[in-house]
Amino acid sequence: MLRNYLKIAWRNILKSKTFSFINVLGLALGMACSLLIWLWVKDEKSINRFHANGPRLYQVLENQRWTGNEVSTTPATPGPLAPALVAEVPEVEKAVKITWDEEHLLAVGEKAYKEKGRFASPDLFQIFSFPLRHGNPQTAISGPTSIVISEKVAQKLFGRTDVVGRIIRLDNQEDRQISGVMVDIPETSSLKFDFVTPLAPYEKKNEWLTKWDNNGIRTFVLLRAKADVDRVNRKIANFIHQHEKNVTTITTFLFPYEDAYLYSKFTNGLPDGGRIEYVRLFTVVAIFILLIACINFMNLATARSAKRAKEVGIRKVVGAERTFLIGQFVGEAVLTAGIALLFAALLVQLLLPLFNQLTEKHIRIEYGNPFYWLTLLGLALVTGIVSGSYPALFLSSLQPIRILKGTLRFNAGAVLFRKGLVVFQFALSLLLIIGTIIAGQQIDYIRTKNLGLDRENVVYMPLEGDLGKRYEVFRDELLQSPGIQSVSASGSDPLAIGNSTIGVEWKGKDPADKTLFTQMPVSYDFIHTMKIKILDGRDFSKENVTDSTNYVINEEAARRMGMKQPVGQDLKFWGKSGKIIGLMKDFHLNSLKVAIEPLILRLDTTYNNMVLVRTRPGQTEKALASLERLAKKHNPAYPFDYEFADVTFEKQYQSEMLIGKLANTFAMLAIFIACLGLFGLAMFMAEQRTKEIGVRKVLGASVTSIVALLSGDFLRLVLIAIVIATPLAWWAMNRWLQDFVYRIDIPWWVFPVAGLLAVSIALLTVSFQSVKAALMNPVKSLRTE
């Protein structure tokens, strides 16, 4: 019997080539989208999950409470925290402290490359699963001059990986001996580096890293087996205060490292989402797109049901039970889904490189993994069962006497259900279209918003190697070179300042005031180079020798200090007394997701690590040539490296732009698949109203009136979908926009534009079938049985 059903199913697929093609195309596109999203979600969920000690691995985070009861959560911690936790908290087995990600120059002979590296304490390779190809993980970074490099770096510098004991020069200043070669860190790690070297020598050069009242280091701990993390969190809540009595506004807690990537967003000190929101969003999108494809199959199968009705009637007359009929039609759907899956798998393989480029990932299909094949099999079965369930139940319920006596007619409930499916399809498609438009509007708003400074025609260049010593000469020669308008230096990217302090005092300050001020060291001409507006006072000047102890603040800092006219007033910063010499107009120091913070600029060239160059409009190529020539002249050991300020700024919104691109792609695919469903319903309606159309033409109805009659039914469905989708889309996008402190108001025109787009696409989809039905010879129509 099974063999008989398969034969019939295959013959029906071949007999109705157009319907079969549409069915397979819709299901293949839906499954391909779902597979790509599944691969992306699987990759996102695998981040940091490969560590052998994963369930016992935690990151130490701080909740900082400042004036106004604002609570901010940060991974930056004091340097002495890690060893103190091991010594004083029995549940902590090991702890490691790691610096932030920085580029450093590694050189061997004439070969020199800039690689991303970190400084870390000795237990790094005992806590994290970063295996060494060569070397002992127990002692790899215990020696003060040791260094562990990746296989990739070893190949670049030596052409092989067994290089333990060889010497590498770090930053053209000191030699390091290779103590280990590690396997390249996988893409599924959020903690990345190409080399690591001991932290102790770095701490000696940066004494602030050894103090309890300064943050910067990242701290990770390995708890003992069966340790109660809640109990540990209660113990360490006031751990920093116990060691530094002046710190009263900071509490510490452990957060599972395996969750740190997906759950990185905190509100008022509590986890509040992060990338997990995008994982959930696209999981829902994958399900919706697959549902839209399944609905297409239902509609097309229903449109074909009139031609299968007599088959059902005859089978029932000869004794076929309903269970067998349901199995037959579901089996046909599963077979169709299986064929579609083959095309979907091929499509995924072809599109994966493009998808990886779009998502900036390195996803690979694990053909040797049985779970992948089980997933494909499960996808085909689920898709086939879902898409074939309604046609199977409907056809198997038909009465053989009614079928064999005349033409099949559908009751109001069946018609309403099918129309409801189309409304559901278009409502989902409209949600994606509206969301895509609004997300695009917000991204455009971010790109074009006046930030309070001018990031156009600004080039960033690292102030490294000998440039730090020769900066003044380098700057003077740049200013005399073609294409250069102005030059300055700063301690960080002006649009991503990450250094803050409470060590600010002024006249009349409340002793309980714990306002957190953002601070940045700058060189002369910083304000001029970035075109920041001075509201009162002046910029730092070489003509005023006392400016090394003076400060320039922004409007928000003046508000926090209660100063209406701050210029000329005394200010003490980290115990150094000076005066406020300038008041800047507020500009955005960070992402537009964060409110403008109080900022203090101080003249200090010691900690500057970035050269800021403003090029003359239209002379960027000349400016870059000048910059490269002088950089090689004054810093020959380092490769020339630069980045445009506007490119760096847009990287802050990489996730949002990625989600926008994916939403664009899936919205277009969803509307295309939904249109296949409309096409199927148009065919069904035309089949059901064949005689009606013939009668109307005999009585004088024009082609236009018949097309309008058939199209009107579909327009009503799309209009209902618009009414349903509009409030849902507004709610969802309004919630998404809450993540941005500075955001657009959702424009009213988005909804009619999206609705008009949906209506236009629907009309184009059904017009072909409507015109075809309207042009049919009425004689043939009236003879149709």
N, C-alpha and C positions, 0 to 999 in steps of 0.2 A: 504493500500500500504506500509506504514511504517513497519507494521508487516511482510509483505512479504519480504521486503529488509533485515530486521534483520535476518529472517530465512535463506535467501540465504547467507548473510554474515557469519553467524555462520556455515553453512554447508561447505562453502569454507574454513573456518579456520580449520575445522575438517578434510576435505578432503585432504588438503595439509599440513600434520603435520610438515614435515621438514621445508617448507617455513614459516609456521606460527611460529614455534619455533624460527627460526632465526630472523624473524621480531620482535617477542615479546622480545627476548633476547636483540637485538640491541636497541630497543626503551626503554626497562626497564633500561638498563645500562646508556643510555644517559640521561634519566629523573632522575635516581637516582643521577648521578653526578651533574646535574643541581640543584636538590633539596638540596643536601648537600652544594653546593656553595652558593645557595640562602640563606640557613640558616646561613652560615658563614657571608655573606655580610650583611644580616639583623641584625645580632648580632653586627658587626662592626659599622654599622650606628646607632645603638641604644645607643652606648656609650655616657654617659652624657646627654641623651635626656629625662631623667625621672624627672628632677628638675622642680617644678611648676613655678619657676621664670626663667626658661631656656632662653627665648627670651630676657630677660633684664639682664642676667648674663654675665659678661665679666671678662677676665683675663688681668691684666696689664703686658705688655711686654716692654722690653727695646731694642732699637737699639743702639748699641755701635760702634762708629766710631773711629778707632785707626790709627796709622801711616800706610801710604800706602793706605788710603781711604777704608780699609777693614771694612765692616759693618757686625757685628754679632748680632743675635737676641737671647735674653735670657729671661727666666721667673723670674730670680733673681732680686729683687728690694730692695730699702732701707726700713728699718723698719718704719720711720716716714711717709712714703708715704700714707698709708691707712687713718689714721686720718686726715691728711692734705687735702686729696681729699674730704672727707665728709664735712670738715669745709669750704673749699674754692671753691668748684665746686658745684653749686646748683643742677645740673642734677644728681649728685651722691647721692642716697638715703642712702645706707649703704656700708661699706667696711670691709673686713676681711683680716687679714694676718695670714698665716699658714707656719709652718716650713716644712722642708723636712721630708721624711719618715725615721724613725729610730727605731731600736729595743731597748726596755727597759724591765727591769725585774719588773714584778708585782708579789707580794707575799701576801698570806694570811695564817698566821700560817706556817705549814710545806709545804704548796703548793706554788710553785713558777714556773712561766712560762715567757719566753721571748715573748713579743708581739710587734707588730708594732704600733707605736703611733706618735702623732704630738702635738705640742703646737700651740694654736690658740687664736685669740682675741674673745671677747664675742659674736659677731653677727654670728658666724659660722652656728648655727642651724636655724637662721632666714633667712639666704641667701640661703643655700643649703637645699634640701629636704632629710635630713637624720632624719627620724622621731624617736622620743624617745618612747620606750615602757613604761618607767617610768621616771618621772621627768618633769621639766618645761623647754622647749627650750629657753625661754626668759632669764633665769637666770642660766642655767645649768653650764656654765663655767665662771661665773662672780666672784666667790669667789677665793681667791688666793690659797687655798688648795683643791679645788674641782677637781673631775675627772669624766668623762663620759666614760663608758665601753660598749662594745658590748654585745649582748645576749650570743654569743659564749664564751666570756671571763667570763661572769657571771656564766654560767653553769660550766665551768672548775674550777673556784675558789670556788663557793658556792653551785653548784648543783641546783640553781634556779635563776630567773631573778629579783624578787622583792627585791633588795638589796640596795635600796637608803638609805643613812645614814651609811652604813657599811664602814669600814676602809681598805684601801689597802696600802701596803708599796711599794713605787716607788724607784727602783734602790738600794734597801737596805739602803736608806739614809733618806727618809722622808715619813711621813704618808700623805695619801690623802683620803678625804672623798668622797664617791660615791654620786654624785648629779644627776645622770641620767644613764639610761640603754637604749642604742639605738638599733633599729632594725639592724641586720647585714647588712653592706653596700653591695648592690647588685653587681654582677659581671660586670654589665654594667656601673660601675663608674670607671673612671681613677684615681680619688682621693680616696685612700683607707687608712684605719687605723682601728685598733681594740680598741684604746682608744684615748681620747683627753683631754688635761688638759690646764689650762690658760697659756697664753704666758707671762704675766707680770713678774712673778718670774724668768722665764727663761731669760728675757731681762736684769734683774738686774745682773744676773751672767755673761752675755755676752753683755757688754756695746756697742760693735761695732754694735749691732743690732739697736741701737737708733740713729745712725749717718747717715747723708744723703750721705756720700761718701763711704759707704760700702753696698754691696749687699748680699743677702742670702735668705731673706723672699720671699714667694710667695704672691702676692696681688690680691684679687678678689673684684669686685665692683658690686653692684646692682644699675642700673640706674632707674630713675623715669619713670613712664609710659609716653610714647610719647616723651621721650628725644631723641635728634638728636645726634647719636654717632659720626658722622663726625664733628659736632660742638664741642663736648667734646674733640675729638682727637686734634683739632686745639688748644684748650685751654691748654691741658696738655702736648703738645709736648716738651716744655722747662721747665716743672714744677720743675724738680730736680735742674736745673741751677738757677731757681728763689730762691731756698732755700739754695743752696750751690754754690757760685759763681765760685769755683775752678772746678766744673764739667761742662765742655763745650762740651764734645763729646758724650753725651747721650741724646737721645730723648725717650719719653714714648708714648705708644698708647694702646688703648683697642682692644682686640681681642675676638670675640664671644666664650664663653666657650664651647658651644655646638659643635663648629668646632675645638676646640683645639686639640682633639685627632687625628682626621683624617687629619688635615692640620697643622702638626707640623714642617714642613720643611720650612725654610726661606732662600732666597738667596738675598744678598744685601738689606736686610731689608724688603723684600716683600715675601708674601706667595708663596711657590713654590712646593706644593705637600706634600707628607708625606704618611701615610698609605692609603690615598684615592687612590693613584696610584695602590696599590695592590687590592683594592676594584674594581677599574675599570678594572684592568687586568683580575681578575678572573670572573668578570661579562661577559667579552668578551669570556673567555675560556668556561664558561657555555653555552653561546649561540653557540659557535663553536662546542662543543661536541654534543649538541642537534641537530645542523644542520647535523653533520656527521651521527647521528643516523637516521635522517629523510631521508637523501640521500640514506642510505642503503635500507630503505623501498621503495623508488622510484625505485631503481635499481632492487630489488627483484620483485616488482609489475610489472615492465616492462618485466622482464624475464618471468613472468607468463602470460603476455598479449596475447601471441599467443594462449593460452588455453582458454582465456576469450573472444577472438575476435568473435567467432561464436555466443556466447551468446549475445554479443552486436548487431551483425547483425540481429539476430532473433528478439530481442527486438525492434530494429528500424523498422523492417518490419511490426511488429504488431502494430506500432504506438507510441512507446516510444519516447518522446522528449529528446533532449540533456540535458536539465536542470535536468530532472529526473535521467538520467544516471549519470550525474556529482554528484548529491546528493547521488545516490546509492554507488558509489565508494568512495566518501569522507566519507560517513557514515560507510563503511566497515573499512576505515583507522582509523576513530575516535573510532570505536569499538575495533579494535586491540590496539590502543593507550590506551584505557581505561583498557583493560586487562593488558597491559604492566605497566600501572600506579599502579595497585594493587601490582604487583611484585616489582615495584620501591619503593613504600611506605614501603613495608615489608623490602626490602633491606636497606633502609635508617634507619629504626628503629633498625635493627640488627647491622649496621655499625656505628651508631652514637656514641656509647662509644669509639670505636677505633678512630673515626674521632675527637672526643673531646680530646682524649689523644694526637693525632697527632698535633692538633692546639692549645693545652693547653687552651681550653675553657670549658664552662659548658653549652653548648647549649642544650635546651630541646624543644621537639615538643609540642606546645600548642594545644592539641586535642580539647579543649573547645573553641578555638578561631575560629569563623566563617571564618575569613580571611584566615586561613590555608587551610580550605576545599575549599574555593573559588579559592585559588592559585592552588590547585591540579586539580580542575575542569578546570580552565583556561589552565593549562599546558597540560592536555589531549586533550582539544579542539584545542589548537594551534598546538600541535605536530601532531594530526590527520589531521588537515586541510593542514598544510604545507607538510607533507609526502604524503598525498593522492591527493594533487592538480594536480601534473603533470600526474600521471597515469590516474586520472579521466578525465582531459582535453584531454589527448592523446587518450584513449579508446573511449571516447564519440565522437571524431572527425572522427572515421573510417567510410568509406563508406560501407553500407551493401552489395552492389552488388559485390564489390571487395573481401570482406571478404568471402561471401558464394560461390564465384567462385573458390577460391584456398587458398593457404597458405599466412599468413600475412607476408608482407615485410615492412621494415622500411626505410624511406628516409634518405639521408645523414645528414640533419639537426637534426633529432631525435637521430641518432647514435652519432653525435658530441656532442650533449647536454649531453647524458649519460656519455660519456667519460670525458667531462668537469667536471661533478660532481665527478668522481673518482679522477681526478687531484686535484680538490678543497679539497677533503677529505685528500689526502696524503700530500698536501702542508701544511694544518693546522697541521697535525700530525708531519710533519718534523719540523715545527716551534717550537712545544713543545719539540721535541727530542733535537734539536740543543740548544734551550734555557736551557734545563735541563743540558746538558753536560757542557755548558759554565759557568752556575751558580755554578755547582759542582767544576769546575776548579778554580773559584774565591774563593770559600769557602776553598778549599784545600790550595790555595796560602796564605790565611789569617792565616790558622792554622799552616802552616809550615814556614812562613816568619821569618827571623831573625829580632827580634824586637829591638835588641841592648841590651837586657838583657835576662836572662835565667829563664823562668817561670816554667820549669820542676822541680819536686821535691820540690816545694815551697808551704807551707801551710800558709793560713791566719787565724788569730785568733783575735777576738775583744779584745782590751785592755780596760777592763771595771771593775767596782767594785773596789775591793781591789788590783787588779793587777797593777793599775796605781801607787799606793804607793809602791808596792813591786816589781816593774818591774826589778830592778837591781838584787835582790836576785833570782827572778824567772828566769831571763836570765842566771845567773851563774850556777844555778842548772840544767837548760836545757842543757847547753853546756857540762856538765859532765854526761849526760844521754845517753843511747844507741840510736843509729839511728839519732842523731842530729849533723849536721855539722856546722851550724852557725845560729845566732839569731840577729834580729834587730827589730826596730819599726818605724812606719811612721804615718803621719797624714791622709793618704788615700791609696787606692789601687794604686800602682805605675803605673798600666796600665789604670787607669781611674782617673787622677788627675783633680779635678774640681775647684781649687782655683787659682784666677788670681789677678794681681794688676798692677797699673801703678806707684806705689810708689817706684821706683828704680831710683837712681841717680849715675852717674859716671862722671869722668873727661871728659870734652869736649861735654857733652850732650847738644843737641839743646833744648832750652826751649819749643819749639813747638812739640818736640818728645813725642808722647803718646803711645809708644810701650807697649803692654799688655804682662806681663811676668807671666807664670805659676810658682807657688811657692808651696813648700811642706816642712813642718817640718819633720825632721828625727832624729833617734838616731844613736849612733855609729854603725859601721859595716853595714850600709844600702847598700852601694855600693858593698861591699864584698859579702853580702848575696844574692843580686840580680845579681851578676856577671856582673856588668856594667864596661866597659873598661875605665880606666883613661888614657887619652892621655898625660896629663902634670900635674905636681903637685902631690897632695896626697888627701887622704880621711880625714874625721874628726878623730881626735885622742885624747884619754884621756890624753896623755902626753903633749898636748898643751892646756893650760887653756884658751887661748884667742880664741879658736875655736868657742865659743858661739857667737862671733860677726863676724865670718868668713863665707865664702860662697863657694859652689861648683856649677859651672854652666855647661851647655851643649854647644855644638858647635854652635847651633842656637842662643843662648843668646849672645855668643861672636860675632857672625856675626852682630846681631842687634845693638850691642854696638860699632861696628867698631873696635874690639880688635883682633889683630893678635896673640898676646901673652898675654892673659888675666891674667895668674897666677902672683900674686904679686901686681896687680893693685887694687886701692881703689874702694870700692863699698859701697853705702849707701842704706839700705833697711828699709823702713818705719821709716826713720830718724835715724837708728842705723848704725854707721860707722864701717866698717870692711874691710877685704881684700879677694880677690879671691884666694883660696888656691888650687883649683883643676879644671881641665877641663875634663869633661866627653865626651865620644863619644855619639852622638845623639841616643836616644832610643824613641820608640813610647810611648807617654804619654796617648794616648786615642785611639779611634777607628781608623782603617786605612782609614776611610772616611775623617779624618782630618789630615792636614799636621802637621809635628813635630813642636811644639811650643818652644819658648825660655823658659828655665827652670832654676830656682834658688833653690838649696837645702840649708836649714839653719838648724843648730843644735839647736833643741828646743824640749825637751821632754814634755813640758807642754800640747801641743795640739795633741800629738800622741794618736791615737785610734785603732791602728792595730799592732799586733805582727806578724812579718814575720819570719818563721822558714824554713830553708833549711834542708831537710832530706838527709841522705846518700843514694846513689843509691842502690836500692834493699832492703832497710831497713825501708820502709814506715810504716809498721805495728808496728815495735819497736818504731819508732819515735812518732807515734800517741798514743801509750800506755804511753810513757814517758810524752807526752804533757798533756794527760788527767789526769794522776796521779798528776802531779805538779799543774795543773790548779785547781783541786779539793782541793789540799792542801792549796794553797794561795788565792783561791777565792771560798770558799765552798758554798756561797749563790747563785752562778750563775751556770746554767747548762753548761756543756762542749759543745762548739760550734766551728766549724772550717770549712774551705772550701779550696779546692785546687786552686791555682792561675790560672792554665790553664782552669779550669771549669768556674771560674769567667770571664776570658777573653772571652771565647766562648759565654757567655751570652750577650755580646755586639752585637753579630750577630745573635741573636735569631730570629729576623724577617726574615733575609736572609735565615737562615737554614730552617725555617718553610716554606717559599715560595719554597725553593728547594725541600723539601719533598712533598709538594702538587703538584708541577710541575712534579716530578717523577711519582707520582700516576696517575695524569690526562693524562700525556703523554702516559703511558702504556695503559690506558683505551681507549684513542683516537685512538691509532694505532690498538688496538684489534677491536674496533667498525668499523674502516675503513676497516679492513681485511674482516669483514662480508660483506661489500659492494663489495669488490673485489670478494668474493666468489659468491655473487649474479650475478655479471657481468660475471663471468666465466661460470656459469650455463646458462646464457642468450646466450653467444657466442656459447657455445656447442650446445644449442638447435637450434640456427640459422644456424649453419654450419654442422648439422648432415649428410646431404646428401653429402656435400663436403668432409667430413672426410671419408665417405664410398667409394666415388669415388677414393680418393687418396690411400686408402688401397688396393682397387682392382687393381690399377695401380702400386702397389709395394711400396708405402710409408711405412717407418718404424714407429714404435711407437715413437721413439726418435724424428724423424723429425716432426711428428704431434704435440707432446708435445711442441717442440720448436716453431712451428708455432703459436699455441694458446697462449703460454706464451709470445711470442715476442710482441703481442699487448699490454699486460699489462705492460711489461717492458718499452715500449715507454711512457705510461701514467705516470709511476712512475718517469722516467727520466725528463719528462716535469715538474712534481711537484717539483723535486729537483732544477731545473733551476729557478723556480718561488720562491721557499721558501728560497733559499740560500741568496740572497741579502736582503730580508725582515728580515730574522733572524739576519744577520750581523748588520743591522741598529738598530733593536730593542735591541739587547744585548749590542751593543756599547753604546747606550743611557743609558741603565741600569748601565753599568760599570762607567759612568761619575760620579755617586754618590760616588765613591771611589777615594781618592787622590792617593792611591797606589793600582794598579790593574794590572791584566794580559793583555797582548796583545792577542787578540783573535787568538788562534792557527789555522793554515790553515787546519790541519788534521781533525778538528771537522766536517767540511762539507762533505768530502768524506766518513768519518766513518758513519755519520748519513745517508748519501745516500746509502751506502752499506748495512746498517742495514735495511733501508726501502725496498731496492731491495730484500734482502734475505727473509724478512717477506712476501713480495708480492709473491715471487716465491713459498715459502712453502704453501701459501694460495691457489694459483691457481693450484699447481702441482697435487693435488688430483683430481680435476675436469678434468684437462687436460689429465691425465693418464687414468681416467675412460672413457673419450670420445674416446681416442686413442685405447683403448682395446675393444671397442664395436664391435660386429659382423657386418661387412659391409653389410651382407644380410639384417639384421634388419634395418640398417641405410638407405639403399636404398628403403626399403618398407615404411619408415616413411612419413606420409603426414602432 
